[in-house]
Amino acid sequence: MSAHNRGTELDLSWISKIQVNQPAVLRRAEQIQARRTVKKEWQAAWLLKAVTFIDLTTLSGDDTPSNIQRLCYKAKYPIREDLLKALNMHDKDITTAAVCVYPARVCDAVKALKAAGCSIPVASVATGFPAGQTHLKTRLEEIRLAVEDGATEIDVVINRSLVLTGQWEGSDFIKTSTGKETVNATFPVAIVMLRAIRDFFWKTGNKVGFKPAGGIRSAKDSLAWLSLVKEELGDEWLKPELFRIGASTLLSDIERQVSNLYLWSKLTGVFEKGIEKPN
């Protein structure tokens, strides 16, 4: 992933002027969650698009080379081949955006993806995940080792004490959470983050990506997140370079729902000529 945020001079007066209309944000969040975001006849196409934004993740204490290998296989083949053929989407090279693992498992992921003959990026949660409360020297060394082993993307856990004391950090992406908290990706917080990304782009011309992570498990959820990003930032952000979904179990429900939609289409004839993946 190429860098998008070239940086800008820190202007604390700009930050101090930021205000959040909480009731309005909550109403907007309720609106997104309550409505059907995509018409049924378009849902299969949008769900396949959602697959291409997933950072397929395993961050378990008992991760082994074998389950990393299975993860990488699923990243390359996220949807059953017979189902893709039935939808005339088998030649669209649909894969997940990346696989995301602990630094110690980067080598396993790189090896598995190379063996599978694909170039899906490997992301790693370096820098003292999930608390970020390790020494800076240790955090930097963890990044160096992950990159040395083949990681091309690093999910950095910021030292939140720096933020709380006004010592700001920059990034190419901002992420809702580690996924390891009691509360993780929520729509109200995401709306504030997306509008901060929009304001930063208007002010500097720099595009910062967005990654919700934690608790996103259903196909319906994924459609809501795509809809939110599309409405708040526009189609320009609906690409893996600027939007990711961190998830470990979401893919299974997307595949299940796409299969259900295909069965529905056989009764209605909606997909007689296949479907088109959205731009």
N, C-alpha and C positions, 0 to 999 in steps of 0.2 A: 504494500500500500504506500503510495507516494504521499509526501507531506503536503498538507493543504494550508496549514496555519504558519505563515511566514513570520508571525510575531508582529507586535506593535508596541509602541511606547506605552508604558503603564500610566493610565489616567485614573487616579483614584476618585477624582471628582465625578467622573462618569459613573463609576460603580456606586458611589454614595447617593446618586440621584435615583437609583433604581427602586421602584415601588411595585408591589404585587397586589393586585385587587383580588384577594382570596375568594370572595363570593363569586366573582365572575369566572375565575379559574375553575372552581368547583362545579359551576353550572356547565361550563364547556366540557369538563370531564364526564359529567353525567350524560350529556348529550351524545358524546362519542360512544359510550358504553351501552346506551339504551337503544340506539337505532341500528337497523341492518345496514352495514357499511357498504356492502357490495351485493348487487342483484344476483339471484341464485344462478342464472345462466352464465354469469361471469366469474363465479366463485372458484371454479377449478383452475382457471387461468391465473387468478390472483394468488391462490394458494401455492401454485407452482412457482410463481414469482417470489412469494415469501420464503420458499425453500432456499433461494439463491442469496438471501440475506442472513441466513443462520450461521452463527459461529457454533458449530456442533461441539459440545463441551463435555468433558468429564474432569471433575476436580474432586476425586474421592481419595481418601487416605489409602485405599487398597487397590489403586490403579496398578495394572501390570502390563507388560508388553503385549500380552494376548488381547486384553480388552481395548488397548489403544489401537491394535490392528483392526479389531472389529469396528471401532469408531471410524477409522479412516476408510474402511470399505463402505460403511454406510454414508459417509460424506461424499464419496464418489458415486454411489448408487443409492440416492436417498429415496427414490420412488421405484416400485417394482417395474421391471422392464416390460412385462406384459401389459401393465396398466398404461404406461407411456405410449406403447405401440397402439393400444386401443384408442387413445386420445390423439394419435398422430403427432406425438411430441418426443418420440424416441431419438430423434436426430438433433435435438436442441441443446444437448450437452448441459443438462440441468444437474448441477452439483450444489453443495452448500458453499458458502462464501469462504469458510475457513474451518479448521479444527482448533480447539483451544484446550491446552493441557498445562499441567504443572511443568516448571523448568526441567525437572529430572526426567520427564517423559518426552521431551522435545525430540531427542534422538530416535526414540521408538516411532514417533509420528512421522518424522521425516523419512525414515527407512520404510515404513509401511506405505506411505504415499508414493514413494519412488518405485517400490515394487508393484504398485497398482498402476503405474504409468500415468500419473496425473500431477498437476502442478498446483493443487489447492494449497493456499498458504497455511503455515502453522503459526498460531498465536500462542503466547504463553503469559500466564499471570505472574510475572516476576514482581520484585520489589516488596517482599514481605506480605504476600497475600494471606489472609484477607484484611488484616488490621493495618498494614503499612507502618507499623511501629518498630521497625528495625533500623539500625544505624545506616546513615546515608551510604557509607562505604560498602556495606554489605548489600544494600539494595542495588547499587551500581554494578557491583560484581555479579550479582544474580542476573541482571540484564545482559551483561557482557557474555556470560556463559551460555545463556539461552540463545543469543544471537549466534555465538560461535557454533552451537549445536544445530543451527539451521532455522531458528524462529525468525520470521520476517515481520511479525507484529508483536508488540508488547502491550498488554493491559497493565498499566501502572496503577497501583493503589497509592493514591496521594496520602501524604501525612496530613490528616484532617486537622491536626492542631495548628498547622501553618495557615490553613484557610480561616480557622476560627480566630486567629490573631492577625488576619489581614495580610499574610504573606502569600501572594497569589502565585499559581503555577499555570503554565500554558500547555496546550495539547492539540493534537490533530483530531481527536475524538473526545467527546465527553460521554460518560456512562452513568446510568442511574444509580448503580449499586454493584456490590461484589456478587450478589446473589446468595450470600451467606448470612444476611441480616434477617431479623424477624419480619421487617417490611422491606420490600425490594422495589421493583419497577411499579410505579403507580402513575395513573394518568395525570393527576393534578401536578405532581412534580415534573413530569415529562413536558407538560405544556409550558411551564416556566422555563425549563431548559431549552426547549425548541425556540421559544421566543427570544431567549438570550442569544442563541446561535444566529437567528435572523437579524437581530439588532447588531451583533458583532460583524456580520457580513455587510450590512448596510453601511456601517461605520468604517470598516477597514478593507472590504473587498475580499477578505479571507474566509474560506468555507471550512467550517468545523463539522465533523461527523457526529452522529448520535447513535448510541447503543443502549437500548433498554435490556436489562438482564435480571433474572430472578423471578420465578413465579409465572413465567409465560409458558403455559402448558397446552393450551387448546388452539385449534385452528381458528376458532372465532376470535380469540385474543389476537392472533397474528394479523388477521384482517383489520381489526380495530387499530393496531399499531401502524400498519401501512397507511390506512386512511388518515390517521392523525398527522403523520409526517407529510403526506401528500398535501393536506389542507393547510398545514402551518408553514411548510417550507417549499412546497411545489414539487413537480416531477423531477426537477434537477437533483433533488436529494434522494430519489428512489433508485439508487444504484449502490452496489456493495462498497464502493469507495467512500460513501458518505453515510451509509445506514447499515447497521447490523442488528441482529437479534441474538442475544446470548441465551442459549437453551440446551438442555440435555434430553428432554422427553417430548418436546413439541413436535418433532418430526414424525413420530408415530401417529399422532392424532391427525396431522395434515394428510398423511398417506391414507389413513382410514377414511377421512372425509372426502378426499378426491375419489376414492373407490366408490363411496356412497353416491357421489354426484354423477359418476359414470353410470351406475346402475339406474339412477333417476333419468339420465339422458336417454337411455335405451328405451324408456317408456315414452319419452316426449320427443325424441328425435333432435334434441338441441345440438348435440355434438356430431351430427351425421358426417360432417366434413372435417372433424377434428376441432381443436381449439387453437386460438392464437395466443401466444404468451404476450402479455402487455408490454409496451415499450418502457 
